[in-house]
Amino acid sequence: MDLIIFISVYLISCFVIAFMAYKKKINWWLALIISVIVTPVGGFIYYQSNNPIKAYKEVRYKCQRCGFYFTEKATFCPFCEHDGHKIPLKKIYVDMT
């Protein structure tokens, strides 16, 4: 009976560490695996030592015909315009890290 309680507390603490890693937006699978294999203390050390990836949005201009992305604003796609097509570029936001 004591072993069942110990295993239950152990697994619950592993899942708590994984949930904390998920909320911090770091690799929660790795935190869970480290917590189960090493100990929840090892998972907590992994959790404390990693910082979340900070993503920001950056403007890009995409051609609908050829799919190229451009960083500078232009009226038409220069590659498609060279082929004789006047395709306007669409303004989109891309996640950058």
N, CA, C and O atoms as a CHARMM CRD file, in Angstrom:
* protein
*
  388
    1    1 MET  N      0.82000  -1.19200   0.00000 PROA 1      0.00000
    2    1 MET  CA     0.00000   0.00000   0.00000 PROA 1      0.00000
    3    1 MET  C      0.86600   1.26000   0.00000 PROA 1      0.00000
    4    1 MET  O      0.54100   2.24400  -0.66500 PROA 1      0.00000
    5    2 ASP  N      1.96000   1.22300   0.74300 PROA 2      0.00000
    6    2 ASP  CA     2.86000   2.37200   0.77200 PROA 2      0.00000
    7    2 ASP  C      3.52300   2.59100  -0.58300 PROA 2      0.00000
    8    2 ASP  O      3.77600   3.72800  -0.98100 PROA 2      0.00000
    9    3 LEU  N      3.80500   1.49300  -1.28900 PROA 3      0.00000
   10    3 LEU  CA     4.43100   1.59600  -2.60500 PROA 3      0.00000
   11    3 LEU  C      3.48200   2.26800  -3.60600 PROA 3      0.00000
   12    3 LEU  O      3.92200   3.07000  -4.43000 PROA 3      0.00000
   13    4 ILE  N      2.21200   1.95200  -3.54100 PROA 4      0.00000
   14    4 ILE  CA     1.22800   2.56100  -4.43900 PROA 4      0.00000
   15    4 ILE  C      1.13200   4.06300  -4.18100 PROA 4      0.00000
   16    4 ILE  O      1.04700   4.85100  -5.12300 PROA 4      0.00000
   17    5 ILE  N      1.14600   4.45200  -2.93200 PROA 5      0.00000
   18    5 ILE  CA     1.09500   5.87900  -2.59000 PROA 5      0.00000
   19    5 ILE  C      2.35400   6.58000  -3.07700 PROA 5      0.00000
   20    5 ILE  O      2.27600   7.68400  -3.61600 PROA 5      0.00000
   21    6 PHE  N      3.52200   5.95100  -2.89300 PROA 6      0.00000
   22    6 PHE  CA     4.78500   6.53800  -3.34100 PROA 6      0.00000
   23    6 PHE  C      4.79200   6.72000  -4.85800 PROA 6      0.00000
   24    6 PHE  O      5.16500   7.78300  -5.35500 PROA 6      0.00000
   25    7 ILE  N      4.38100   5.68500  -5.59300 PROA 7      0.00000
   26    7 ILE  CA     4.36500   5.76800  -7.05900 PROA 7      0.00000
   27    7 ILE  C      3.36200   6.82300  -7.52500 PROA 7      0.00000
   28    7 ILE  O      3.63200   7.55100  -8.48000 PROA 7      0.00000
   29    8 SER  N      2.22000   6.91000  -6.86700 PROA 8      0.00000
   30    8 SER  CA     1.21200   7.91500  -7.22800 PROA 8      0.00000
   31    8 SER  C      1.74500   9.32900  -7.02400 PROA 8      0.00000
   32    8 SER  O      1.58700  10.18300  -7.89600 PROA 8      0.00000
   33    9 VAL  N      2.36800   9.57700  -5.89200 PROA 9      0.00000
   34    9 VAL  CA     2.93600  10.90400  -5.61400 PROA 9      0.00000
   35    9 VAL  C      4.06100  11.21300  -6.59700 PROA 9      0.00000
   36    9 VAL  O      4.18200  12.34500  -7.06600 PROA 9      0.00000
   37   10 TYR  N      4.88200  10.21500  -6.91200 PROA 10     0.00000
   38   10 TYR  CA     5.98700  10.37500  -7.85200 PROA 10     0.00000
   39   10 TYR  C      5.46300  10.77300  -9.23100 PROA 10     0.00000
   40   10 TYR  O      5.95500  11.73200  -9.82700 PROA 10     0.00000
   41   11 LEU  N      4.47300  10.04700  -9.73900 PROA 11     0.00000
   42   11 LEU  CA     3.94100  10.33600 -11.07000 PROA 11     0.00000
   43   11 LEU  C      3.18300  11.66500 -11.10800 PROA 11     0.00000
   44   11 LEU  O      3.26700  12.39800 -12.09300 PROA 11     0.00000
   45   12 ILE  N      2.45400  11.97200 -10.05500 PROA 12     0.00000
   46   12 ILE  CA     1.75100  13.25500 -10.01100 PROA 12     0.00000
   47   12 ILE  C      2.74800  14.40700 -10.02600 PROA 12     0.00000
   48   12 ILE  O      2.52500  15.40800 -10.70700 PROA 12     0.00000
   49   13 SER  N      3.84100  14.27700  -9.28500 PROA 13     0.00000
   50   13 SER  CA     4.84800  15.34300  -9.29000 PROA 13     0.00000
   51   13 SER  C      5.52500  15.44900 -10.65800 PROA 13     0.00000
   52   13 SER  O      5.88200  16.54900 -11.08200 PROA 13     0.00000
   53   14 CYS  N      5.70700  14.32100 -11.35500 PROA 14     0.00000
   54   14 CYS  CA     6.27000  14.36300 -12.71200 PROA 14     0.00000
   55   14 CYS  C      5.33800  15.10700 -13.66100 PROA 14     0.00000
   56   14 CYS  O      5.78800  15.91200 -14.47600 PROA 14     0.00000
   57   15 PHE  N      4.04800  14.83800 -13.55400 PROA 15     0.00000
   58   15 PHE  CA     3.08700  15.52500 -14.41700 PROA 15     0.00000
   59   15 PHE  C      2.95200  17.00500 -14.05800 PROA 15     0.00000
   60   15 PHE  O      2.69400  17.83200 -14.93300 PROA 15     0.00000
   61   16 VAL  N      3.12200  17.33700 -12.80500 PROA 16     0.00000
   62   16 VAL  CA     3.09700  18.75100 -12.40300 PROA 16     0.00000
   63   16 VAL  C      4.28000  19.49200 -13.02000 PROA 16     0.00000
   64   16 VAL  O      4.12400  20.61100 -13.51000 PROA 16     0.00000
   65   17 ILE  N      5.45500  18.87900 -12.99800 PROA 17     0.00000
   66   17 ILE  CA     6.64200  19.48400 -13.63000 PROA 17     0.00000
   67   17 ILE  C      6.40700  19.64900 -15.13000 PROA 17     0.00000
   68   17 ILE  O      6.74100  20.68800 -15.69900 PROA 17     0.00000
   69   18 ALA  N      5.83100  18.62500 -15.77600 PROA 18     0.00000
   70   18 ALA  CA     5.55100  18.71100 -17.21200 PROA 18     0.00000
   71   18 ALA  C      4.53500  19.81400 -17.50300 PROA 18     0.00000
   72   18 ALA  O      4.67400  20.52900 -18.49500 PROA 18     0.00000
   73   19 PHE  N      3.52500  19.96100 -16.66200 PROA 19     0.00000
   74   19 PHE  CA     2.53300  21.02100 -16.85800 PROA 19     0.00000
   75   19 PHE  C      3.15800  22.39800 -16.67400 PROA 19     0.00000
   76   19 PHE  O      2.83400  23.32900 -17.41200 PROA 19     0.00000
   77   20 MET  N      4.04200  22.53400 -15.70700 PROA 20     0.00000
   78   20 MET  CA     4.73300  23.81000 -15.50800 PROA 20     0.00000
   79   20 MET  C      5.59600  24.14800 -16.72200 PROA 20     0.00000
   80   20 MET  O      5.66500  25.30700 -17.13100 PROA 20     0.00000
   81   21 ALA  N      6.25900  23.13500 -17.30200 PROA 21     0.00000
   82   21 ALA  CA     7.06600  23.35100 -18.50600 PROA 21     0.00000
   83   21 ALA  C      6.17800  23.73600 -19.68600 PROA 21     0.00000
   84   21 ALA  O      6.55900  24.57700 -20.49900 PROA 21     0.00000
   85   22 TYR  N      5.00800  23.13100 -19.78200 PROA 22     0.00000
   86   22 TYR  CA     4.06100  23.47800 -20.84800 PROA 22     0.00000
   87   22 TYR  C      3.60800  24.92800 -20.72100 PROA 22     0.00000
   88   22 TYR  O      3.52100  25.64100 -21.72200 PROA 22     0.00000
   89   23 LYS  N      3.32300  25.36300 -19.51400 PROA 23     0.00000
   90   23 LYS  CA     2.89500  26.74200 -19.29200 PROA 23     0.00000
   91   23 LYS  C      4.02200  27.73500 -19.59200 PROA 23     0.00000
   92   23 LYS  O      3.76400  28.86400 -20.00800 PROA 23     0.00000
   93   24 LYS  N      5.26700  27.31000 -19.38000 PROA 24     0.00000
   94   24 LYS  CA     6.42500  28.16600 -19.64900 PROA 24     0.00000
   95   24 LYS  C      6.80400  28.13800 -21.13100 PROA 24     0.00000
   96   24 LYS  O      7.66700  28.90100 -21.56400 PROA 24     0.00000
   97   25 LYS  N      6.16600  27.26800 -21.90600 PROA 25     0.00000
   98   25 LYS  CA     6.39100  27.09300 -23.34100 PROA 25     0.00000
   99   25 LYS  C      7.79400  26.58800 -23.64800 PROA 25     0.00000
  100   25 LYS  O      8.47200  27.08400 -24.54900 PROA 25     0.00000
  101   26 ILE  N      8.20800  25.59700 -22.88000 PROA 26     0.00000
  102   26 ILE  CA     9.43600  24.87200 -23.19700 PROA 26     0.00000
  103   26 ILE  C      9.04500  23.42000 -23.46800 PROA 26     0.00000
  104   26 ILE  O      7.87200  23.06500 -23.35000 PROA 26     0.00000
  105   27 ASN  N      9.99200  22.59900 -23.82100 PROA 27     0.00000
  106   27 ASN  CA     9.72700  21.21700 -24.21400 PROA 27     0.00000
  107   27 ASN  C      9.21600  20.41300 -23.02000 PROA 27     0.00000
  108   27 ASN  O      9.99800  19.93500 -22.19800 PROA 27     0.00000
  109   28 TRP  N      7.89700  20.27200 -22.93700 PROA 28     0.00000
  110   28 TRP  CA     7.30900  19.60000 -21.77800 PROA 28     0.00000
  111   28 TRP  C      7.47700  18.08800 -21.84900 PROA 28     0.00000
  112   28 TRP  O      7.48900  17.42100 -20.81500 PROA 28     0.00000
  113   29 TRP  N      7.60600  17.53300 -23.06300 PROA 29     0.00000
  114   29 TRP  CA     7.86400  16.08500 -23.17100 PROA 29     0.00000
  115   29 TRP  C      9.21200  15.73900 -22.54200 PROA 29     0.00000
  116   29 TRP  O      9.33500  14.75300 -21.81600 PROA 29     0.00000
  117   30 LEU  N     10.20500  16.55100 -22.82500 PROA 30     0.00000
  118   30 LEU  CA    11.52900  16.30500 -22.26100 PROA 30     0.00000
  119   30 LEU  C     11.51600  16.47400 -20.74800 PROA 30     0.00000
  120   30 LEU  O     12.17100  15.71500 -20.03200 PROA 30     0.00000
  121   31 ALA  N     10.78100  17.45400 -20.26100 PROA 31     0.00000
  122   31 ALA  CA    10.65900  17.64300 -18.81100 PROA 31     0.00000
  123   31 ALA  C      9.98800  16.43900 -18.16600 PROA 31     0.00000
  124   31 ALA  O     10.38200  16.01600 -17.07900 PROA 31     0.00000
  125   32 LEU  N      8.97800  15.88500 -18.82800 PROA 32     0.00000
  126   32 LEU  CA     8.29800  14.69700 -18.30000 PROA 32     0.00000
  127   32 LEU  C      9.21800  13.48400 -18.30400 PROA 32     0.00000
  128   32 LEU  O      9.26100  12.73200 -17.33100 PROA 32     0.00000
  129   33 ILE  N      9.94900  13.29400 -19.38600 PROA 33     0.00000
  130   33 ILE  CA    10.85700  12.14000 -19.47700 PROA 33     0.00000
  131   33 ILE  C     11.97100  12.24700 -18.44300 PROA 33     0.00000
  132   33 ILE  O     12.30200  11.26200 -17.78300 PROA 33     0.00000
  133   34 ILE  N     12.55000  13.43400 -18.29700 PROA 34     0.00000
  134   34 ILE  CA    13.59600  13.61900 -17.28900 PROA 34     0.00000
  135   34 ILE  C     13.03200  13.39700 -15.89700 PROA 34     0.00000
  136   34 ILE  O     13.69000  12.79200 -15.05000 PROA 34     0.00000
  137   35 SER  N     11.82500  13.87900 -15.65200 PROA 35     0.00000
  138   35 SER  CA    11.21500  13.70400 -14.33200 PROA 35     0.00000
  139   35 SER  C     10.95800  12.24000 -14.02000 PROA 35     0.00000
  140   35 SER  O     11.16600  11.80800 -12.88700 PROA 35     0.00000
  141   36 VAL  N     10.51300  11.47600 -14.99500 PROA 36     0.00000
  142   36 VAL  CA    10.21500  10.05700 -14.75700 PROA 36     0.00000
  143   36 VAL  C     11.49800   9.25000 -14.63400 PROA 36     0.00000
  144   36 VAL  O     11.62300   8.42600 -13.72800 PROA 36     0.00000
  145   37 ILE  N     12.45800   9.47300 -15.53400 PROA 37     0.00000
  146   37 ILE  CA    13.67500   8.65000 -15.53900 PROA 37     0.00000
  147   37 ILE  C     14.62500   9.04900 -14.41800 PROA 37     0.00000
  148   37 ILE  O     15.09600   8.18700 -13.67500 PROA 37     0.00000
  149   38 VAL  N     14.91300  10.33600 -14.28600 PROA 38     0.00000
  150   38 VAL  CA    15.86500  10.77000 -13.25900 PROA 38     0.00000
  151   38 VAL  C     15.11500  10.88700 -11.93100 PROA 38     0.00000
  152   38 VAL  O     15.11900   9.95100 -11.13000 PROA 38     0.00000
  153   39 THR  N     14.49100  12.00300 -11.70300 PROA 39     0.00000
  154   39 THR  CA    13.58200  12.23600 -10.56700 PROA 39     0.00000
  155   39 THR  C     12.82900  13.51700 -10.87800 PROA 39     0.00000
  156   39 THR  O     13.23000  14.24700 -11.78400 PROA 39     0.00000
  157   40 PRO  N     11.76800  13.81400 -10.17000 PROA 40     0.00000
  158   40 PRO  CA    11.12600  15.11000 -10.36200 PROA 40     0.00000
  159   40 PRO  C     12.06100  16.28200 -10.04200 PROA 40     0.00000
  160   40 PRO  O     11.86700  17.38200 -10.55800 PROA 40     0.00000
  161   41 VAL  N     13.05400  16.05800  -9.21100 PROA 41     0.00000
  162   41 VAL  CA    14.03900  17.11200  -8.93000 PROA 41     0.00000
  163   41 VAL  C     14.84500  17.41400 -10.19400 PROA 41     0.00000
  164   41 VAL  O     15.12100  18.57700 -10.48900 PROA 41     0.00000
  165   42 GLY  N     15.22500  16.37300 -10.94400 PROA 42     0.00000
  166   42 GLY  CA    15.92700  16.57600 -12.21300 PROA 42     0.00000
  167   42 GLY  C     15.06500  17.29800 -13.22300 PROA 42     0.00000
  168   42 GLY  O     15.55600  18.16000 -13.95300 PROA 42     0.00000
  169   43 GLY  N     13.78400  16.96000 -13.27800 PROA 43     0.00000
  170   43 GLY  CA    12.86000  17.66900 -14.15700 PROA 43     0.00000
  171   43 GLY  C     12.70100  19.11500 -13.75900 PROA 43     0.00000
  172   43 GLY  O     12.58000  19.98700 -14.62000 PROA 43     0.00000
  173   44 PHE  N     12.69900  19.38700 -12.45400 PROA 44     0.00000
  174   44 PHE  CA    12.58700  20.76500 -11.98300 PROA 44     0.00000
  175   44 PHE  C     13.84600  21.55500 -12.32100 PROA 44     0.00000
  176   44 PHE  O     13.75900  22.73800 -12.65300 PROA 44     0.00000
  177   45 ILE  N     15.00400  20.92500 -12.24300 PROA 45     0.00000
  178   45 ILE  CA    16.25200  21.59700 -12.63900 PROA 45     0.00000
  179   45 ILE  C     16.21000  21.93400 -14.12800 PROA 45     0.00000
  180   45 ILE  O     16.60900  23.02600 -14.53300 PROA 45     0.00000
  181   46 TYR  N     15.72200  20.99000 -14.94400 PROA 46     0.00000
  182   46 TYR  CA    15.55900  21.26600 -16.38000 PROA 46     0.00000
  183   46 TYR  C     14.59300  22.43100 -16.59100 PROA 46     0.00000
  184   46 TYR  O     14.84800  23.31200 -17.41200 PROA 46     0.00000
  185   47 TYR  N     13.50200  22.43500 -15.85900 PROA 47     0.00000
  186   47 TYR  CA    12.49400  23.49800 -15.96300 PROA 47     0.00000
  187   47 TYR  C     13.08800  24.86100 -15.60900 PROA 47     0.00000
  188   47 TYR  O     12.82800  25.84600 -16.30100 PROA 47     0.00000
  189   48 GLN  N     13.86900  24.92700 -14.55400 PROA 48     0.00000
  190   48 GLN  CA    14.44200  26.19700 -14.11400 PROA 48     0.00000
  191   48 GLN  C     15.56500  26.68600 -15.02700 PROA 48     0.00000
  192   48 GLN  O     15.78600  27.89200 -15.14300 PROA 48     0.00000
  193   49 SER  N     16.27500  25.76200 -15.67700 PROA 49     0.00000
  194   49 SER  CA    17.44700  26.15800 -16.45800 PROA 49     0.00000
  195   49 SER  C     17.11600  26.57000 -17.89000 PROA 49     0.00000
  196   49 SER  O     17.98900  27.08500 -18.58900 PROA 49     0.00000
  197   50 ASN  N     15.89300  26.36000 -18.34300 PROA 50     0.00000
  198   50 ASN  CA    15.52300  26.71300 -19.71400 PROA 50     0.00000
  199   50 ASN  C     14.59900  27.91400 -19.73400 PROA 50     0.00000
  200   50 ASN  O     13.72400  28.07400 -18.88400 PROA 50     0.00000
  201   51 ASN  N     14.82300  28.75200 -20.73300 PROA 51     0.00000
  202   51 ASN  CA    13.97500  29.92000 -20.94500 PROA 51     0.00000
  203   51 ASN  C     13.09600  29.67300 -22.16200 PROA 51     0.00000
  204   51 ASN  O     13.51300  28.98000 -23.08900 PROA 51     0.00000
  205   52 PRO  N     11.89500  30.22500 -22.17500 PROA 52     0.00000
  206   52 PRO  CA    11.02900  30.02700 -23.33800 PROA 52     0.00000
  207   52 PRO  C     11.57400  30.76300 -24.55700 PROA 52     0.00000
  208   52 PRO  O     12.27200  31.77000 -24.43700 PROA 52     0.00000
  209   53 ILE  N     11.23900  30.23900 -25.72900 PROA 53     0.00000
  210   53 ILE  CA    11.63200  30.87900 -26.97500 PROA 53     0.00000
  211   53 ILE  C     10.72600  32.08100 -27.19200 PROA 53     0.00000
  212   53 ILE  O      9.50100  31.97000 -27.14200 PROA 53     0.00000
  213   54 LYS  N     11.33600  33.21200 -27.42900 PROA 54     0.00000
  214   54 LYS  CA    10.56400  34.43300 -27.64300 PROA 54     0.00000
  215   54 LYS  C     10.42300  34.66400 -29.14400 PROA 54     0.00000
  216   54 LYS  O     11.40200  34.93200 -29.84000 PROA 54     0.00000
  217   55 ALA  N      9.20700  34.55900 -29.62000 PROA 55     0.00000
  218   55 ALA  CA     8.92700  34.77100 -31.03500 PROA 55     0.00000
  219   55 ALA  C      8.30900  36.15000 -31.22400 PROA 55     0.00000
  220   55 ALA  O      7.55400  36.63200 -30.38000 PROA 55     0.00000
  221   56 TYR  N      8.64200  36.76300 -32.33400 PROA 56     0.00000
  222   56 TYR  CA     8.06000  38.05300 -32.67600 PROA 56     0.00000
  223   56 TYR  C      7.63100  38.01500 -34.13800 PROA 56     0.00000
  224   56 TYR  O      8.11500  37.19200 -34.91600 PROA 56     0.00000
  225   57 LYS  N      6.73900  38.89200 -34.49400 PROA 57     0.00000
  226   57 LYS  CA     6.20400  38.94700 -35.85700 PROA 57     0.00000
  227   57 LYS  C      7.01700  39.92700 -36.69700 PROA 57     0.00000
  228   57 LYS  O      7.41200  40.99500 -36.22900 PROA 57     0.00000
  229   58 GLU  N      7.25300  39.54000 -37.94000 PROA 58     0.00000
  230   58 GLU  CA     7.96100  40.40200 -38.87500 PROA 58     0.00000
  231   58 GLU  C      7.18300  40.43400 -40.18500 PROA 58     0.00000
  232   58 GLU  O      6.61900  39.42300 -40.60400 PROA 58     0.00000
  233   59 VAL  N      7.15600  41.58200 -40.82200 PROA 59     0.00000
  234   59 VAL  CA     6.39200  41.75500 -42.05800 PROA 59     0.00000
  235   59 VAL  C      7.15900  41.15400 -43.22800 PROA 59     0.00000
  236   59 VAL  O      8.35500  41.39700 -43.39200 PROA 59     0.00000
  237   60 ARG  N      6.46700  40.37900 -44.02700 PROA 60     0.00000
  238   60 ARG  CA     6.99100  39.83600 -45.27900 PROA 60     0.00000
  239   60 ARG  C      5.94600  40.08100 -46.35800 PROA 60     0.00000
  240   60 ARG  O      4.76900  40.29500 -46.06800 PROA 60     0.00000
  241   61 TYR  N      6.39000  40.04600 -47.58900 PROA 61     0.00000
  242   61 TYR  CA     5.50000  40.22900 -48.72800 PROA 61     0.00000
  243   61 TYR  C      5.61000  38.97600 -49.58500 PROA 61     0.00000
  244   61 TYR  O      6.70000  38.60900 -50.02500 PROA 61     0.00000
  245   62 LYS  N      4.47500  38.31900 -49.82100 PROA 62     0.00000
  246   62 LYS  CA     4.46700  37.02100 -50.50200 PROA 62     0.00000
  247   62 LYS  C      3.77100  37.13300 -51.85200 PROA 62     0.00000
  248   62 LYS  O      2.72300  37.76400 -51.98900 PROA 62     0.00000
  249   63 CYS  N      4.38800  36.50300 -52.83800 PROA 63     0.00000
  250   63 CYS  CA     3.78600  36.41300 -54.15900 PROA 63     0.00000
  251   63 CYS  C      2.82700  35.22400 -54.16300 PROA 63     0.00000
  252   63 CYS  O      3.19700  34.12500 -53.74900 PROA 63     0.00000
  253   64 GLN  N      1.60600  35.43900 -54.62700 PROA 64     0.00000
  254   64 GLN  CA     0.61300  34.37100 -54.64900 PROA 64     0.00000
  255   64 GLN  C      0.88500  33.36700 -55.76700 PROA 64     0.00000
  256   64 GLN  O      0.44300  32.22100 -55.68200 PROA 64     0.00000
  257   65 ARG  N      1.59500  33.77100 -56.79800 PROA 65     0.00000
  258   65 ARG  CA     1.84300  32.89100 -57.94000 PROA 65     0.00000
  259   65 ARG  C      3.04800  31.97700 -57.71200 PROA 65     0.00000
  260   65 ARG  O      2.94500  30.75800 -57.84800 PROA 65     0.00000
  261   66 CYS  N      4.18700  32.57200 -57.36400 PROA 66     0.00000
  262   66 CYS  CA     5.41300  31.77100 -57.24100 PROA 66     0.00000
  263   66 CYS  C      5.73500  31.38400 -55.80200 PROA 66     0.00000
  264   66 CYS  O      6.52300  30.46500 -55.57800 PROA 66     0.00000
  265   67 GLY  N      5.14500  32.06400 -54.82400 PROA 67     0.00000
  266   67 GLY  CA     5.34200  31.68700 -53.42800 PROA 67     0.00000
  267   67 GLY  C      6.57700  32.27100 -52.76900 PROA 67     0.00000
  268   67 GLY  O      6.87800  31.92400 -51.62700 PROA 67     0.00000
  269   68 PHE  N      7.30300  33.14900 -53.45300 PROA 68     0.00000
  270   68 PHE  CA     8.48900  33.75600 -52.84900 PROA 68     0.00000
  271   68 PHE  C      8.09400  34.80100 -51.81300 PROA 68     0.00000
  272   68 PHE  O      7.06800  35.47000 -51.93600 PROA 68     0.00000
  273   69 TYR  N      8.93700  34.92200 -50.78700 PROA 69     0.00000
  274   69 TYR  CA     8.75300  35.93700 -49.74800 PROA 69     0.00000
  275   69 TYR  C      9.78200  37.04000 -49.95500 PROA 69     0.00000
  276   69 TYR  O     10.93600  36.77100 -50.29000 PROA 69     0.00000
  277   70 PHE  N      9.35800  38.27200 -49.75500 PROA 70     0.00000
  278   70 PHE  CA    10.24800  39.42100 -49.89500 PROA 70     0.00000
  279   70 PHE  C     10.20200  40.24400 -48.61900 PROA 70     0.00000
  280   70 PHE  O      9.15100  40.36300 -47.98900 PROA 70     0.00000
  281   71 THR  N     11.34200  40.81200 -48.23500 PROA 71     0.00000
  282   71 THR  CA    11.39100  41.64300 -47.03500 PROA 71     0.00000
  283   71 THR  C     11.10000  43.10200 -47.34500 PROA 71     0.00000
  284   71 THR  O     10.68800  43.85600 -46.46200 PROA 71     0.00000
  285   72 GLU  N     11.31000  43.50100 -48.57600 PROA 72     0.00000
  286   72 GLU  CA    11.08900  44.88800 -48.96500 PROA 72     0.00000
  287   72 GLU  C      9.77300  45.01200 -49.71700 PROA 72     0.00000
  288   72 GLU  O      9.40400  44.14300 -50.50800 PROA 72     0.00000
  289   73 LYS  N      9.07700  46.10400 -49.45500 PROA 73     0.00000
  290   73 LYS  CA     7.78300  46.32000 -50.08600 PROA 73     0.00000
  291   73 LYS  C      7.96800  46.64600 -51.56100 PROA 73     0.00000
  292   73 LYS  O      8.81700  47.45700 -51.93100 PROA 73     0.00000
  293   74 ALA  N      7.16500  46.00700 -52.38900 PROA 74     0.00000
  294   74 ALA  CA     7.15500  46.26600 -53.82400 PROA 74     0.00000
  295   74 ALA  C      5.71300  46.14200 -54.31200 PROA 74     0.00000
  296   74 ALA  O      4.88000  45.50900 -53.66200 PROA 74     0.00000
  297   75 THR  N      5.43200  46.74300 -55.44600 PROA 75     0.00000
  298   75 THR  CA     4.07500  46.68300 -55.98100 PROA 75     0.00000
  299   75 THR  C      3.77700  45.31200 -56.56700 PROA 75     0.00000
  300   75 THR  O      2.72300  44.73200 -56.30800 PROA 75     0.00000
  301   76 PHE  N      4.71900  44.79500 -57.36200 PROA 76     0.00000
  302   76 PHE  CA     4.53800  43.50100 -58.00900 PROA 76     0.00000
  303   76 PHE  C      5.73100  42.60100 -57.72100 PROA 76     0.00000
  304   76 PHE  O      6.80400  43.07200 -57.34300 PROA 76     0.00000
  305   77 CYS  N      5.53200  41.31300 -57.90300 PROA 77     0.00000
  306   77 CYS  CA     6.61800  40.33800 -57.73200 PROA 77     0.00000
  307   77 CYS  C      7.62700  40.53000 -58.86200 PROA 77     0.00000
  308   77 CYS  O      7.24800  40.46200 -60.03100 PROA 77     0.00000
  309   78 PRO  N      8.90800  40.76900 -58.54300 PROA 78     0.00000
  310   78 PRO  CA     9.88500  41.01100 -59.61000 PROA 78     0.00000
  311   78 PRO  C     10.14000  39.77700 -60.47600 PROA 78     0.00000
  312   78 PRO  O     10.43800  39.91700 -61.66200 PROA 78     0.00000
  313   79 PHE  N     10.03100  38.58100 -59.91500 PROA 79     0.00000
  314   79 PHE  CA    10.26800  37.36500 -60.69800 PROA 79     0.00000
  315   79 PHE  C      9.11900  37.10800 -61.67100 PROA 79     0.00000
  316   79 PHE  O      9.34100  36.77000 -62.83400 PROA 79     0.00000
  317   80 CYS  N      7.89300  37.27100 -61.18400 PROA 80     0.00000
  318   80 CYS  CA     6.73700  37.07400 -62.05600 PROA 80     0.00000
  319   80 CYS  C      6.62200  38.20000 -63.08200 PROA 80     0.00000
  320   80 CYS  O      6.17500  37.97700 -64.20700 PROA 80     0.00000
  321   81 GLU  N      7.02500  39.40200 -62.69100 PROA 81     0.00000
  322   81 GLU  CA     6.99000  40.53700 -63.61100 PROA 81     0.00000
  323   81 GLU  C      7.99100  40.32600 -64.74500 PROA 81     0.00000
  324   81 GLU  O      7.75200  40.74300 -65.87800 PROA 81     0.00000
  325   82 HSD  N      9.11400  39.67500 -64.43200 PROA 82     0.00000
  326   82 HSD  CA    10.10600  39.35200 -65.45800 PROA 82     0.00000
  327   82 HSD  C      9.53200  38.34100 -66.45500 PROA 82     0.00000
  328   82 HSD  O      9.89500  38.34800 -67.63100 PROA 82     0.00000
  329   83 ASP  N      8.62800  37.46600 -65.97500 PROA 83     0.00000
  330   83 ASP  CA     7.97800  36.48300 -66.85100 PROA 83     0.00000
  331   83 ASP  C      6.77500  37.06100 -67.59000 PROA 83     0.00000
  332   83 ASP  O      6.18400  36.38300 -68.43100 PROA 83     0.00000
  333   84 GLY  N      6.40600  38.30100 -67.28700 PROA 84     0.00000
  334   84 GLY  CA     5.29400  38.94100 -67.97700 PROA 84     0.00000
  335   84 GLY  C      4.00000  38.95900 -67.18400 PROA 84     0.00000
  336   84 GLY  O      2.96900  39.36500 -67.72000 PROA 84     0.00000
  337   85 HSD  N      4.01400  38.53200 -65.92300 PROA 85     0.00000
  338   85 HSD  CA     2.82000  38.53100 -65.07800 PROA 85     0.00000
  339   85 HSD  C      2.93500  39.65600 -64.05400 PROA 85     0.00000
  340   85 HSD  O      4.00300  39.87900 -63.48300 PROA 85     0.00000
  341   86 LYS  N      1.83700  40.35500 -63.82800 PROA 86     0.00000
  342   86 LYS  CA     1.81500  41.42500 -62.82200 PROA 86     0.00000
  343   86 LYS  C      1.00500  40.92300 -61.62900 PROA 86     0.00000
  344   86 LYS  O     -0.20800  41.11900 -61.56400 PROA 86     0.00000
  345   87 ILE  N      1.68500  40.28000 -60.69600 PROA 87     0.00000
  346   87 ILE  CA     1.04700  39.71000 -59.51300 PROA 87     0.00000
  347   87 ILE  C      1.34900  40.61600 -58.32200 PROA 87     0.00000
  348   87 ILE  O      2.51600  40.79000 -57.96900 PROA 87     0.00000
  349   88 PRO  N      0.31900  41.20100 -57.69300 PROA 88     0.00000
  350   88 PRO  CA     0.58800  42.04300 -56.51300 PROA 88     0.00000
  351   88 PRO  C      1.02600  41.18900 -55.32300 PROA 88     0.00000
  352   88 PRO  O      0.58500  40.05100 -55.15900 PROA 88     0.00000
  353   89 LEU  N      1.89900  41.76200 -54.50400 PROA 89     0.00000
  354   89 LEU  CA     2.39100  41.05700 -53.32500 PROA 89     0.00000
  355   89 LEU  C      1.41000  41.22300 -52.17300 PROA 89     0.00000
  356   89 LEU  O      0.81500  42.28500 -51.99300 PROA 89     0.00000
  357   90 LYS  N      1.25200  40.15700 -51.39900 PROA 90     0.00000
  358   90 LYS  CA     0.34800  40.17000 -50.25100 PROA 90     0.00000
  359   90 LYS  C      1.17300  40.34800 -48.97800 PROA 90     0.00000
  360   90 LYS  O      2.17300  39.65900 -48.77600 PROA 90     0.00000
  361   91 LYS  N      0.74900  41.26900 -48.12900 PROA 91     0.00000
  362   91 LYS  CA     1.44900  41.53500 -46.86800 PROA 91     0.00000
  363   91 LYS  C      1.03900  40.47700 -45.84400 PROA 91     0.00000
  364   91 LYS  O     -0.14800  40.28300 -45.57900 PROA 91     0.00000
  365   92 ILE  N      2.04300  39.79000 -45.26600 PROA 92     0.00000
  366   92 ILE  CA     1.78500  38.78900 -44.23200 PROA 92     0.00000
  367   92 ILE  C      2.76600  39.00200 -43.08300 PROA 92     0.00000
  368   92 ILE  O      3.77300  39.69600 -43.22500 PROA 92     0.00000
  369   93 TYR  N      2.45200  38.39600 -41.95100 PROA 93     0.00000
  370   93 TYR  CA     3.32100  38.45800 -40.77700 PROA 93     0.00000
  371   93 TYR  C      3.85700  37.06200 -40.50100 PROA 93     0.00000
  372   93 TYR  O      3.09500  36.09700 -40.43700 PROA 93     0.00000
  373   94 VAL  N      5.17600  36.96000 -40.33800 PROA 94     0.00000
  374   94 VAL  CA     5.84900  35.68700 -40.13700 PROA 94     0.00000
  375   94 VAL  C      6.44000  35.66000 -38.73400 PROA 94     0.00000
  376   94 VAL  O      6.98900  36.66000 -38.27100 PROA 94     0.00000
  377   95 ASP  N      6.33000  34.51100 -38.05100 PROA 95     0.00000
  378   95 ASP  CA     6.93900  34.35700 -36.73100 PROA 95     0.00000
  379   95 ASP  C      8.44900  34.22400 -36.86700 PROA 95     0.00000
  380   95 ASP  O      8.94000  33.41400 -37.65400 PROA 95     0.00000
  381   96 MET  N      9.17600  35.01500 -36.10600 PROA 96     0.00000
  382   96 MET  CA    10.63700  34.97800 -36.10200 PROA 96     0.00000
  383   96 MET  C     11.10900  34.69000 -34.68200 PROA 96     0.00000
  384   96 MET  O     10.45000  35.06800 -33.71300 PROA 96     0.00000
  385   97 THR  N     12.25000  34.02200 -34.56100 PROA 97     0.00000
  386   97 THR  CA    12.80700  33.73400 -33.23200 PROA 97     0.00000
  387   97 THR  C     14.14000  34.41100 -33.06600 PROA 97     0.00000
  388   97 THR  O     14.76800  34.28800 -32.01400 PROA 97     0.00000
